[in-house]
Amino acid sequence: MLEGKNINLRIVEKDDLIIIKEWTNNLHIDGEYSPILQETIKDLEKLYDNLKEGKWYFIEKKDEIKIGFILHMLSGSVVPGIGYAIIPSERGKGYGTEAVKIVIDYIFLSKNIVRITAKTHPDNIASQKVLKKAGFKKEGILRKEMFFRGKWNDSALYSILREEWEGPKILLK
Ligand SMILES: CC(C)(COP(=O)(O)OP(=O)(O)OC[C@H]1O[C@@H](n2cnc3c(N)ncnc32)[C@H](O)[C@@H]1OP(=O)(O)O)[C@@H](O)C(=O)NCCC(=O)NCCS
């Protein structure tokens, strides 16, 4: 388990995907800027396997209540990408930012990589605030990059470089 100040990140095992499925198939949890997904356990298992060295974590409060998830991908690439969601009732309390900071610490402490990326819809202000507070910088806009919700959508690309990270913010503190 990766321990933060207000939350912990607990690894998702394949048997836990039933919980993830309830969230990813619920349009209110992935939010208005994410694709509409209706996934089976088999679909999620495929995604889980494709994370390879990447990992999926539950975001838990200190009383072990699960309030969301965060994942990082390392599928054959040296540039990990991250994704995350918090259940609506627990948003705006800093948990998303803390989860991203923990994952950034974990990746830079455990993998010899130079940059981590994240993509988000340009109108997703909450997600971009989280990334900026965790030290990411905006690289630019990827035009008409993802098809979802009936149209082609732009993505804002963010990254953080190892030299910008300046050492662990949460882990090992
Ligand atoms: C993005 C998300 C994970 C943020 O989690 P969170 O725990 O609420 O994040 P934090 O509390 O750490 O910070 C959120 C920031 O966004 C702000 N914010 C939240 N909703 C907002 C909105 N609709 N418009 C503008 N700002 C908003 C908060 O005020 C806070 O900023 P502040 O620290 O300056 O006050 C959460 O909103 C979510 O799960 N959204 C749906 C899934 C999603 O979009 N995931 C990202 C896909 S790339």
Ligand as a Chemical Component Dictionary entry (heavy atoms), coordinates in Angstrom:
data_LIG
# 
_chem_comp.id                   LIG 
_chem_comp.type                 NON-POLYMER 
_chem_comp.pdbx_formal_charge   0 
_chem_comp.three_letter_code    LIG 
# 
loop_
_chem_comp_atom.comp_id 
_chem_comp_atom.atom_id 
_chem_comp_atom.alt_atom_id 
_chem_comp_atom.type_symbol 
_chem_comp_atom.charge 
_chem_comp_atom.model_Cartn_x 
_chem_comp_atom.model_Cartn_y 
_chem_comp_atom.model_Cartn_z 
_chem_comp_atom.pdbx_ordinal 
LIG C1  C1  C 0 -10.716 15.337 -11.725 1  
LIG C2  C2  C 0 -11.018 14.802 -10.328 2  
LIG C3  C3  C 0 -10.339 13.455 -10.138 3  
LIG C4  C4  C 0 -10.500 15.798 -9.301  4  
LIG O1  O1  O 0 -10.542 15.186 -8.015  5  
LIG P1  P1  P 0 -10.711 16.060 -6.674  6  
LIG O2  O2  O 0 -10.450 15.179 -5.523  7  
LIG O3  O3  O 0 -12.015 16.755 -6.719  8  
LIG O4  O4  O 0 -9.525  17.092 -6.869  9  
LIG P2  P2  P 0 -8.953  18.142 -5.808  10 
LIG O5  O5  O 0 -9.939  18.339 -4.709  11 
LIG O6  O6  O 0 -7.592  17.685 -5.432  12 
LIG O7  O7  O 0 -8.793  19.469 -6.692  13 
LIG C5  C5  C 0 -9.805  19.807 -7.605  14 
LIG C6  C6  C 0 -9.627  21.271 -7.986  15 
LIG O8  O8  O 0 -10.525 21.539 -9.053  16 
LIG C7  C7  C 0 -11.481 22.493 -8.625  17 
LIG N1  N1  N 0 -12.747 22.123 -9.237  18 
LIG C8  C8  C 0 -13.511 21.063 -8.958  19 
LIG N2  N2  N 0 -14.571 21.046 -9.789  20 
LIG C9  C9  C 0 -14.445 22.120 -10.603 21 
LIG C10 C10 C 0 -15.217 22.643 -11.677 22 
LIG N3  N3  N 0 -16.346 22.036 -12.081 23 
LIG N4  N4  N 0 -14.789 23.772 -12.297 24 
LIG C11 C11 C 0 -13.641 24.382 -11.884 25 
LIG N5  N5  N 0 -12.849 23.914 -10.884 26 
LIG C12 C12 C 0 -13.269 22.801 -10.252 27 
LIG C13 C13 C 0 -11.481 22.432 -7.125  28 
LIG O9  O9  O 0 -11.961 23.631 -6.556  29 
LIG C14 C14 C 0 -9.995  22.200 -6.859  30 
LIG O10 O10 O 0 -9.250  23.386 -7.076  31 
LIG P3  P3  P 0 -8.614  24.253 -5.865  32 
LIG O11 O11 O 0 -7.658  23.358 -5.140  33 
LIG O12 O12 O 0 -7.960  25.395 -6.559  34 
LIG O13 O13 O 0 -9.782  24.637 -5.010  35 
LIG C15 C15 C 0 -12.551 14.644 -10.114 36 
LIG O14 O14 O 0 -13.180 15.874 -10.414 37 
LIG C16 C16 C 0 -13.173 13.553 -10.966 38 
LIG O15 O15 O 0 -13.171 12.388 -10.588 39 
LIG N6  N6  N 0 -13.720 13.912 -12.141 40 
LIG C17 C17 C 0 -14.329 12.925 -13.035 41 
LIG C18 C18 C 0 -13.279 12.002 -13.662 42 
LIG C19 C19 C 0 -12.228 12.792 -14.415 43 
LIG O16 O16 O 0 -12.522 13.801 -15.064 44 
LIG N7  N7  N 0 -11.006 12.281 -14.349 45 
LIG C20 C20 C 0 -9.872  12.861 -15.038 46 
LIG C21 C21 C 0 -9.862  12.358 -16.427 47 
LIG S1  S1  S 0 -8.448  13.020 -17.279 48 
# 
loop_
_chem_comp_bond.comp_id 
_chem_comp_bond.atom_id_1 
_chem_comp_bond.atom_id_2 
_chem_comp_bond.value_order 
_chem_comp_bond.pdbx_ordinal 
LIG C1  C2  SING 1  
LIG C2  C3  SING 2  
LIG C2  C4  SING 3  
LIG C2  C15 SING 4  
LIG C4  O1  SING 5  
LIG O1  P1  SING 6  
LIG P1  O2  DOUB 7  
LIG P1  O3  SING 8  
LIG P1  O4  SING 9  
LIG O4  P2  SING 10 
LIG P2  O5  DOUB 11 
LIG P2  O6  SING 12 
LIG P2  O7  SING 13 
LIG O7  C5  SING 14 
LIG C5  C6  SING 15 
LIG C6  O8  SING 16 
LIG C6  C14 SING 17 
LIG O8  C7  SING 18 
LIG C7  N1  SING 19 
LIG C7  C13 SING 20 
LIG N1  C8  SING 21 
LIG N1  C12 SING 22 
LIG C8  N2  DOUB 23 
LIG N2  C9  SING 24 
LIG C9  C10 SING 25 
LIG C9  C12 DOUB 26 
LIG C10 N3  SING 27 
LIG C10 N4  DOUB 28 
LIG N4  C11 SING 29 
LIG C11 N5  DOUB 30 
LIG N5  C12 SING 31 
LIG C13 O9  SING 32 
LIG C13 C14 SING 33 
LIG C14 O10 SING 34 
LIG O10 P3  SING 35 
LIG P3  O11 DOUB 36 
LIG P3  O12 SING 37 
LIG P3  O13 SING 38 
LIG C15 O14 SING 39 
LIG C15 C16 SING 40 
LIG C16 O15 DOUB 41 
LIG C16 N6  SING 42 
LIG N6  C17 SING 43 
LIG C17 C18 SING 44 
LIG C18 C19 SING 45 
LIG C19 O16 DOUB 46 
LIG C19 N7  SING 47 
LIG N7  C20 SING 48 
LIG C20 C21 SING 49 
LIG C21 S1  SING 50 
# 
